[in-house]
């Protein structure tokens, strides 16, 4: 965001790794493995073991993690977003607020 770039002098280009947390557990697991391997220079097998322990491909790492998730009692991320932002105008305002961050990171806004 502008605040991070100008107010905190944060430089996006200095990131060692940029991942995207999604509801796709396999994709998150893969990103964690890549980050650990390339950023911390640990072996691929060790990176995979750590990723599987903390961000398993098949779901949550623990019962506590399951209960802490926004998806715990709901079906999908889209359903959670629509439940949290009951008014469409609120969701649109949030998306406008974060749009510069998404653009700076080269990402497109979600289509909620």
N, C-alpha and C positions, 0 to 999 in steps of 0.2 A: 504494500500500500504506500501511498504518498507519505504517510506518517512514518512508516518504517524506513523508507528511503531517505527522506529529508530530515525528519526529526531525530532519528536514531543513526543516521548515516549508514544504513544497512545496504550492502551491495549484493544483489542477487547472484551476480557472477562468481562470488566467492564461495558459494555452496559447494560442498564436496559431493553431495547427493541430494536429489530431489525426488521424493516418492509421493504417491497418491494413495491415501487410505480410502478403501472402498468396501463395500459389503462382499466383494469377491475374495474369499479367504485364500484361495490358491494364488491369486495375483499379489496379494499383500505378502504372503509367505515368500514368494519369489523375489519381491522387491527388498525384503529384509535380508534375504540371503545375499543378493547382489550388493547391498549397502555394506554388510559386514565383510564380505570378501574384498570388495574394491576399496572401501574407505579405511578399513582397519587391517587390511592385508592378512586376514586369516584364511586358512585353507577352505576350499569349497565344501568339503565334507563337514568341517567344524562349523562353518557358517550355516549350513543346512540344518545341523543338529540344534544350534541355538535358535534359529528361526522356527523350527518345528516345536521347540519347547515353549517359546513365548508367543508365537503367532502361527498355530497349527493350521495346516491346509484344510483340515476337516471341521473346523469350528473354533469354539472358544478354548482358551488355555486352561480354564478352571471353572468350577461352579460359580465362584465369586465373580469372575469376568462375565459369565453369562448373565448373571443377575444385575450387573452394573450397566450392561448394554442397553441402549435405547431400543434395540430390537427384541428385548427379552419377552415382552408380552404382546408383541405386535408381529405382523407378518413380513414386512419389507421396509427398506429404507424410504421408499416413496410414500408408503402409508404413514410412517413415522413423521416425515416432513409435513405431510398434509394434516396430521393430527396436531403437531406442535404449532404450525402456522395455520390456524383455522381460517384466518382472513387472507385472501389472495393478495391484498394490498401490502400486508406485512411481509409476506414472502418476497414479493417484487421489490420492496424497499431493501430487504437484506441482500438480495442478489445485486441490486444497484450498488450498495455499499461495498461489496466485495469484488465487484467487477474489475476494478483496476488491479487488485491483487492477482486475480485469475489471468488477466492480460499480461501482467509483468512476468508471470511464471509460464506463459505460453499455453495456458489451459483454456478450454471453453467452459462457459457456465453450464451447470446442470440444467436439464430440460424439465424441471419439476413444474 
